[in-house]
């Protein structure tokens, strides 16, 4: 099932293991949000900009799309 996916650069990547988890991918779940960190991100669907008021962190600016995320190793791939 395709769903709204938000993604943005991880400004805290220097604090991540290996210092190279560059992308935050945010998925909406029934019980809130799930964040996935990936080193590379391939987006194979049309994208658009979005601003959201996120719990705890406040207003954030994302790129967003509708698709399905899969993770292969350290790479996130968003397909239709």
C-alpha positions in Angstrom: 0.0 0.0 0.0 1.4 3.4 -1.0 1.6 6.0 1.7 2.8 9.6 2.3 6.5 9.5 3.0 8.4 12.6 4.2 12.2 12.9 3.9 14.8 15.4 4.8 18.6 15.8 5.3 19.7 14.6 8.7 21.4 17.6 10.3 22.6 15.4 13.1 24.4 12.9 10.8 27.7 13.9 12.4 26.4 12.4 15.6 25.2 9.2 14.0 27.1 5.9 13.9 29.8 6.2 11.2 28.7 9.8 10.8 27.1 9.1 7.4 23.3 8.4 8.0 22.4 11.4 5.8 18.7 11.0 5.4 15.7 10.9 7.7 12.7 9.1 6.2 9.5 9.6 8.2 6.6 7.2 7.8 3.1 7.7 9.3 1.8 4.8 11.3 -1.5 4.3 13.1 0.2 4.9 16.5 2.4 7.9 15.3 5.5 8.4 13.2 8.4 6.0 12.5 11.7 7.4 11.5 14.2 5.5 9.4 17.8 6.7 8.9 19.6 5.7 5.7 22.9 6.6 4.1 21.5 7.0 0.6 18.0 7.6 -0.7 16.6 6.8 -4.1 13.2 8.3 -4.8 11.6 6.8 -7.9 8.3 8.7 -7.7 7.3 12.4 -8.1 8.0 14.5 -5.0 6.8 17.8 -3.6 7.8 20.2 -0.7 5.9 20.2 2.6 6.0 21.8 6.0 4.7 19.9 9.0 4.4 20.4 12.7 6.0 17.3 14.0 5.6 16.0 17.6 8.4 17.0 20.0 10.6 18.8 17.3 8.1 21.4 16.0 7.9 22.7 12.5 10.0 20.9 9.9 10.4 21.3 6.2 10.4 18.1 4.1 10.3 16.8 0.7 7.5 14.3 0.4 6.0 11.7 -1.9 3.5 8.9 -2.1 5.1 5.5 -2.4 6.5 2.5 -0.6 9.8 2.5 1.2 12.1 -0.5 1.2 15.6 -0.6 2.7 18.4 -2.6 1.2 21.5 -2.5 3.4 22.0 1.2 4.1 20.0 2.4 1.1 16.4 3.5 1.2 14.4 3.1 -2.0 11.0 4.7 -2.6 9.0 3.1 -5.4 5.3 3.6 -6.5 
